[in-house]
């Protein structure tokens, strides 16, 4: 076993599991650090995974409802203009 992590059923805790797949335009290092810091300071963002491929970053987010999720996504879009596209996925179960 090289590692493990726990899987918490967030639905039982009244959270809606969501994922945001994000593609960037060109950006500088300080912009990405600002984005990373923003994500670290948001209560519902559990994971930020940098990826190679179609999307640059995947965010795993737990929110109380979809309105809260889309408010967060809109705030990200407004604050970080180097984001080209955000694809959102909402899970029906935890």
URQUI-V118684 format. One record per pair of residues at least 6 apart in sequence whose ideal C-beta (glycine too) atoms are under 8 Angstrom apart, sorted by the first residue. I is the first residue (numbers start at 0). J is the second residue. D is the distance in Angstrom with one decimal. If there is no record, write none. Layout:
I	J	D
I	J	D
This chain:
7	93	7.6
8	93	4.2
9	15	7.7
9	16	5.4
9	61	5.0
9	93	4.7
10	16	7.3
10	92	5.8
10	93	3.8
11	93	7.0
13	63	6.6
14	43	7.9
14	61	4.1
14	62	6.6
14	63	6.5
14	93	7.8
15	61	6.9
15	62	5.3
15	63	6.8
15	64	6.1
15	65	6.3
15	68	6.8
15	89	6.7
15	90	7.5
16	59	7.4
16	60	7.7
16	61	5.7
16	89	7.8
16	90	4.3
16	93	5.6
17	59	7.8
17	60	4.7
17	61	7.3
17	62	6.2
17	65	7.7
17	68	4.8
17	87	6.7
17	88	6.7
17	89	5.1
17	90	6.9
18	57	6.2
18	58	6.8
18	59	5.8
18	60	7.0
18	87	7.2
18	88	4.2
18	90	7.6
19	57	7.3
19	58	4.3
19	60	6.4
19	72	6.1
19	75	7.6
19	85	5.5
19	86	7.3
19	87	5.6
19	88	7.8
20	53	7.9
20	54	4.2
20	56	7.7
20	57	5.4
20	85	7.1
20	86	4.3
20	87	7.8
20	88	7.2
21	54	6.1
21	55	6.1
21	56	4.5
21	57	7.5
21	58	6.9
21	75	7.8
21	82	5.9
21	84	7.3
21	85	5.2
21	86	7.9
22	53	6.9
22	54	5.4
22	55	5.7
22	82	7.3
22	83	4.6
22	84	4.4
22	85	7.8
23	31	7.9
23	55	4.7
23	56	7.5
23	81	5.5
23	82	6.1
23	83	6.0
24	81	4.9
24	82	7.3
24	83	4.8
25	81	6.9
26	81	4.0
30	79	7.2
30	81	5.6
33	79	7.6
34	79	5.4
35	47	6.6
37	75	7.5
37	78	6.8
37	79	7.6
38	44	4.8
38	47	4.9
38	58	6.6
39	47	7.8
41	71	6.7
43	60	5.0
43	61	5.2
43	62	5.0
43	67	7.4
43	68	8.0
43	71	6.7
44	58	5.5
44	59	7.4
44	60	5.3
44	71	7.9
45	59	4.9
45	60	6.8
45	61	6.1
46	57	7.5
46	58	6.9
46	59	4.0
47	56	6.2
47	57	7.7
47	58	5.7
48	56	6.8
48	57	4.6
48	58	7.9
48	59	7.7
49	55	6.8
49	56	5.8
50	56	6.6
50	57	5.9
54	86	7.2
60	68	6.4
60	71	6.8
62	68	4.5
62	71	7.0
65	89	6.2
68	87	7.3
68	89	7.1
69	87	7.8
72	85	5.9
72	87	6.3
75	82	6.9
75	85	7.1
76	82	6.2
76	85	6.6
